[in-house]
């Protein structure tokens, strides 16, 4: 709160005004009994303490109302004063200065001769009224200063708040002239936004400026638009949101929020689960195959070369891709995954490369970023790349060669800094021979090949994986399973695991749901595993035959209706389109199931 000393000049002027009107000396003190203003003999003592003799002043501030002393030195309030026996004052009026019911100081009217004392006594009521008005004047000045100080504080506080925002903020007048901007906006737009003639036209160009100003003129709720600006040596890609600023008198201006696409990408990845931090330590197993896999991941993680991960469905190819990303120099960037077989061909192109506003019927207003842009400065994981249509293979090859993409309907290329990791469970070499996969793309993505061994070839990992899954489902299902019987272990060892680690996880989850004690036993296993017989070792390695049998068995379980095939595809860990292709490949017909 502002005190009397803060308005000392005003207090001195009022003291002199009172003295000149009444012809009597005046002093003003604050609540600490510091003389703030004075006339006559008190002028030279301004700023000094009155604590040793200000007993009357202290009492007036305690009571909150005026006191008249017509016998200074003899009045009961004068008794503690050192000057009580030889006080030179003849008459004294002390009036409190109250602000919102609290005394912050006093005005003292002091007479030192009998004539002035007599005059004051005769006109005491009018003098008290006059002093009251002067006290109110000082109180109002204090309130005014407090209000102005509050405005300054509020303005600074508001500025600090908007400077804390991660998004840039600009406000403009209705003609587009910049009124205010925060630090983020200045960091994004540079000196242009802080120049004396800063305007929307200067920042964004005349066409975009007109679009933004139209928000106020047409009363639109919001304008959302992607813009690209030249910022020195680089292109600045921003998403702007413009809204009219409405007050009692209508639209008064425009507020524009600016978001850098890097921030948008970071948020997309955070809330889409793309920041799950799997590392090589999450690749569980004690086998030589897993040990070599972990070592290879560590050795190639910091490279920018493309990687092709090959392995059967359910072996954990995405886990390997995430481990590569999180062990390398791009771990601070986004990891974006897309399954090429799970998205229809007609949509996959827009998902990968994005599109501009109005690129096609049904396109979202403002356009959309593709996965390549979202993965900028990070890693793009293309799962099931063997299922990608050939015309998209051509576009992908061009992106890998030129390191830039063009959105659907776009006119200019957009540079992207992305490491591509692809994965497939298909025989790409055979597909190349049959003309189903481009050979040039194959060599471009197969710079660093990684093979993930199926579970049947590394059965020593089953024990480690089972312990991990038991621990996971103990927490999820509120169980207290501590181990497995030997028969349970033997069944897991004998089974061929066509669904690999995913199928093992499914089996353990099934068993954990059935378990009512602290040990898993054979009766807790799924029927297919419990009743499976050991296959001839030579037959086990005939992968095509094994895959065909697995698909047939899955279709028998779920049926050959459209819904049944969807469930079968989900259980097999593949897309419905992939299931139909495999059925055609192996000659599996509904009547055969």
N, C-alpha and C positions, 0 to 999 in steps of 0.2 A: 504494500500500500504506500502511496505517496505521502510524505510527512510535510510539516510546515516549512522545514528548512529547504525542501525542494522547491518551494515557491517563495523564497526569501525576498526576492525583489518585489513581488506583489504585496507581501506582508509589509514591507517597509513603506511602500506607496500608500497603503491603507492607514498605517500608523501616522504618517505625515498628514494625510487628509483629515484624520480625526483631530490631530493636534491643531491644524490650521483652522478648522471650523470651531472647535471648542476653546482653543487657546490654552490647552492643558497638556502636560507631558503624557506620552503613551508608550507602553512597552508591550510586546507580544512574546510569549514564551511557548515552547512546545511541551509535550508530555514528559520529556526528560529534564524539564526545567532549564533548557538552554534558551538564552535570549535570542529570538529570531529577528526581531526588529525593535527599534527604539527611537525616541526623539529627545531633544534637549540633552540632559546630562547622561541619558542612557544610550545615546547614539554610539558613543565610543566603546560601549561594552557589548555590542552585538556579537554573538557567537560564544559568549562566556557563560559559564554555569551559574545558576542561581540556587543550587541545591541547599546551600547553607542558610538561606534566608527566605526561601519561597514557600513558607508554610501555608499562607493563605491561598496561593495559586494551587498548591497540591490538594487542598481541601475542596476548592471549587471544582477541580477536575474529578475528584472522587464523588462529589455530590451530583455534578452535572448541571448545576444552576448557579446564578450570580450571587455574589455576597458584597454587601456594602459595609465598609469599615469607617465609622464616623469618629472614632477615637484611636487612631493608630498608636501602637506602643502600649495601650492599656487594654485593648480587646483581648479576649481569652485566646484567640488564635495567634496573638502576637507574643504570647508568653515564652515559647521556646526560642524566639529570635534574639540574637546577640545585641541587636540595636533597640530592644524594647524600652530601655530607660532613657534613651536620647534619640528617639526616632524623629526625623525631620519632616515626615509626611503629616499633613493635616486632615486629609480626606482621601479615601481610596474606593474605587469601584472595580471589581474584577468580574469579567464576564467569560463564560466557557465557550470554546469553539467546538461544537458537536457535529460529528459526521456519523450518520446512521445510528444515533443513540450512544456513541462513544466519544468521550472528550479527548481531543488530540492536542489541546493547548488552551491558552487563555489570552484575553486582552485586558491589560491593566490600565485604568485611568487614575493618575496620581496628582494630587494637589500638594504644593509645598508652601502656600501662604494662605492666610485666613480669608482673604477676599475671594480667591478662587474656590476655596472650600465652601464658603457661604453661597456662592453662585451655583455650584454643583448641587448643594443640598437643596436649594430652592427649586432647581429644575431637574431634580433626580429622576423623575419618571421619564421625561423626554430624553435625558441622557442615556438612560438604560435602554430605551427603545432604539436610539441611534446606535449604541454599542451592539445591540442584538442584530441589527441589520448588517453592521460591519462584520460581525462574527459569521452571519449567514453567508456573506459575500466570500469570506475566506473558505468556509466549508464548501461552497459551490465550486470554488476554484480547485480545491483539493479533489472533489468528485470529478471535475472536468479533466484534471491531470490523470486521475486514476483511470478514467474512461479512455483517454488518449493512449495512456500506457498500455491499457488492456488491448486496444486496437492494434498497437504496434506489436505487442506480444502475440496476439492472435494471428496477425499477418505473418510474423516470423515462424510461428508454430505451424501454420497452414503451409507455408513455403517449405519448411523442413519435412512435413508429412509427404507432400507431393514429390519432393526431391528423393524421398525414400522409395518411391514406387519403381519397380523394375521396368515398367512400361513408360515410354515417353508420353508426355502430355503437353498439348499446345491449346491455348484458347485464342480465338480471333474475334475481331469485330465483324459486323455483317458484311463489310466490304472486303474481308479477307486479310486485313492488317493484323499482324501478330500482336497480341496484348500480353500474353504470359507464356512461359515455357519452363519446364523443369530440367534438372541436370541430365536426366536420361535422354530427353529430346535434344539437348545441346550436344551430348556425346554422340548421338546418332547422326545429327544433321550438320554439326560443325558451326562455323562462324556465321553462316547464312542466317540462322534463326535468331542470332543475337544482334544483327546489324540494325541500324536505326530505321531502315526502310524495309525490314523483313515483312514478307507477305506470303500467302499461299502460292501465289503465282511464281514468286522468286524461288520458293522451296520445291514445288511440285510441277511447275509448268502451267500454262494458261488453261489447258483442257481439263486437267485434274482439278485445278483450283475452282473452275466453274462447277464441276460435279459436286465438290464439297460445299460450296456456297449455296448450291441449290437445296441442300439439306435444310437450311434455314428458310429459304424462300418457299419451298413446297411443303414444309411442315413434316418431312419424313421423320420417322422415328430414329433410324440409323442408316448410315452408309458404310458398308463393309467392302473394302477393296484392297487388292494386292497391287503394290507398286514397286518398281525397280528404279533406283536412282544411281547416278554416278557419284561416288564418294572417293575422290582422289583416284587411286590406282585400281580400286575394286568397285564392283557393283553392289549396291546396297538393296537388299530385298526385304520389304516391310509389308506388314498387314496393318491397314489403318481402319479405325472405327470412328466415324464422325457423327456427332449428335448435336441437335440445337440446344442452346442454353436458354431455358425459359424462365422468366420471372413474372411478377404481377402485371407488368406492362407488355407482356408477350415475349417473343423471341429477341434476346439481347445479343446473342453471339453464337459461336460454334466451339464445341470442345472436341478435340481430335486426339485419340489414343494411338500410339505407335508401338507396334511389337515387331522386334527383329525375328526373322524366320528361325534363327538359331534357337531362340527361346521357345518358340512354338514347337519345334522339333523335340527339344528337351522335355517339354511337358507331355507331348504325345507319347514319347518313349517311357516316361516315368509312369504314366497312368495306364499304359497298354501292356505293362508287364515286360517290356523290352529291356528293362534294366536289371533283370534277374542275374545275379553275379555268380554264375557257375564257373568253377576253375578246374584245373586238372585234378585237384583233390576230391572233386565230386565224381570223378570217373572211378568207380569202385571195382576192385578186383585184385587178385594176387597172382594172376597168370602172367606168363611171359608176354602174351599178346597185349594185355592191358599195360604192362610196364613199358613195352616198346611204344605203344600208342601215346602214353603220357610224355615220354621223352621226345617223341617227334613233335608233339604239340608245342612243347617248350622251345624247341629249336626253330620252329617256323612261325611262331606267334608274332614276332616283331616285323616280319616281312609284309610287304604290300601285295605280293603275288597272289593270284587267285588259287583257290584250293578246291579240289573235288573229293568229297567224302563219299565212299562207296560202302554199302552194307545192306543187309536184308532189313526189311521193315521191323521196327522194334528194337534195333541194336543201339539206339541212342545217338543218331547222327547229329541231331540238333544240339544235344548236350556237348558233343565234341566241338561243334561250330561255336557255341557260346564260350567254351573253355579257351579256344584259340583267340577269340575276341578279347576276353577278359585277362588274358596273359600278355597281350601285345600292347603296342604303343597307342592303339586306338581305343583302349578300354574306357577312356573318359568320354568318348563319343557314343552315339546311339548304336544299338544292335537291333536291326529290323529284319523280321522273318516273314516269308510268304511261301505258301505251299502252292506250287504251280498246278497241281492236279486238283486242288480243292476249289478253284475259281474257274468259272466258265471262260472259254477262250475269248468271248466277246468283251468280257470285263477285265481280263488279266492285263491287257495293254494299258488301260487307264489306271489300274492299280499300280503298275510298275512305273509308268512314265508321267502320270497325272494328266490334267487337261485344263484348258483355258475356259474362261467364261463364255458360254454359248457355243462350245465346240461341237455339241450334238444335242439332239432332243433329249431332255431329261437331265442335262448337265447341271450341276449345282451352280447357283449364282455366285460369281466370284472365282470360279474355278476350284481346282483341288491339286494339292501336291501329291506326287507319286512316291512310291517306296524309295526310289533312288534319291530323291531330294530329302526325304526324311532321314535317310541313312548317311547324309553328307557328313564327312569327317569321322565316319564310323564304319560299320560292317553291314552288308546286305546278305542275308542267308536265303538262297533260292533252293527250297526243298523240292524234291521230285522234279528236277529239271528235265529229266527224260520225257516227261509228259507235256512239255512246252511245245506249242504249235510252231511249225517251221517259219512262218512269216515273223513271229516274235523272236525266234532264234536269230534271224537276220538283224533285227533291231538291237538285240542284246549284244551281239558281236560288235556292232558299230559303237555302242556305248563303251564296251571294254577297250576298244581300240582308241577312241577319241576322247574318252573321259568327259563327255558331255551328253545331255539328253535334250530332246525336244518334246514338249508336252503336245498332246493331241490338240490340234487347232492353234498351236503356238507358231510364232514367226521367228523367234530367235532362240538359239541354243542356250542351255543353262549348264555351266560347268559343275561337275560333281566330283567330290573326292571320296571315293567309296572303295572299300575292299570287298570283293565278291567271294563268298564261299558257297559252292553249290553242293548238292547231295542227290544221290539217286540209288535206287535198289534194282535198276534195270541194267541190262547188258548193252551199254552204249556202242561198243564195237560192232555188235550184231545189228544194232539199229542203223549204224552208219552204212553197213554192207547192204541193208535193205532199203536205204534211202530215207529213213525216218528221222535221222539226226544229222545235223551238218558237221562235216569233218573239221572245218575251220574253227567252228565254235568249240568242238571237242578239245582241240589242241590249245585253245585260248583259256578254257576253264580247267584243264587238266595239268596245269603247271606244277602244282604240288598235289599228288594223289595221296589219299589216306584211306586205307581199308580198315573197316571195323569188323572184327571177327564175330561170327554168329555165336550164340551162347553154347551151342552143342560142341563147338570146338574149343571151348575154354570152361569146361564144367567145374574146374576148381574154383571159379569165381562165384558159383551158386551159393556157397556157404556165406561169403561176405555180403552178397546182395540180400540174402534172406535175413541176416541179422539187421541190416539197415532197414529193410521194409517192415520187419517186426517192430523195430523201435518207432518208426513213423506211425504205424497204425495203432500201436499202444497209446500214443498221444491222441490220435484222431478219434479212436473208438473207445477210449477210456478203459483199455484192457491192461492186464499185467502178465502177458505171455513172456516167458523167460527162455524157452528153448523148443527143440523139435526132437521127436523120437527118431531112432535109427531107421525104422521102416519109412518114415516120412522123408528122411534124407535120401534113402535108397531110391524111392519113387521119383524124387526130383532128379537124381543122377541118371536114372534109366530113361527118363523122358527126353525126346529129341528137341523140344522147344522151337517149333516152327515160328512162333511169335516172338521168340527171343526174350530180352529183358522185360519188355512190356507185358508179355504173357506171364512171365514169372511174377511180376508185381501184381498182376491181376489175380493169379493163383493164391498168393500170400494174403492179399486183401480178402479174398473169398474165405480162406481158411481162418483168418482172424475174426471174421464176422461169426463163424460157426463155433469157434473155440469158447468153451465155458470154464476152462481151467488155465493153468500157466504153461501148458505144453501143447504144441501142435502135433497131431497124429494123422495117420493116413486117411481116416474117415472124414477129416476136415478138408481134404483136397477136392477140387472139381472132379466130376465123374470121368471126363475125358482123360485126365492125367492119372487118376486112380486105376482105370481099367486099361491103360495103354500097355502094350507089350513091347519088349525090346525089339527094335528093328535090326535087320541085318546091316552090319556096318557099311558094307558096300552100297546098299540101297540108300542109306542115310545121306550119302554124299551126292546122290543124284538130285540136285537142287530143283530142277524143273519138275521131276516126278513128285518131290516133296511138296513143292508149292501147289501143284495141281491137287494133290490129296488134301492139303490144308483148306484150299478154297472149297472143294466138294464137301468136306466135313463141316465147314462153317455154313454153307448153304443148306445142308441137311438140318442143321440146328435152327436156323432162322427162317428157312423157307425161301422160295424163289419169286415171291411177289415183289413189287417195287419196294415196299416197306421192308420186307425181309432182306432184300439185297442191300438196302441202306444200312441195316443193322449189321449185316455180314461185313460190309466194307469198313464200318466203324470198328468192329472187333478185330479185323485184320490190320487196321491202322493205315488204310489206303482210301483214296477217294472213290466215289461211285463210278466215275468215268474210268478210272484205272481198273476197277473190278471188271467192268464190261470188256475192256480190252484184254485182260488176262483170260477171261472166260472164252473169248474168241480165239485167243492164241492157243489155248490148250483144248479147244473143241468141246468145252463144257456147255451143254444145253440143259434147259430146264427139265426136260424129260429124262435126262440121265441122272438127275439128283434124286 
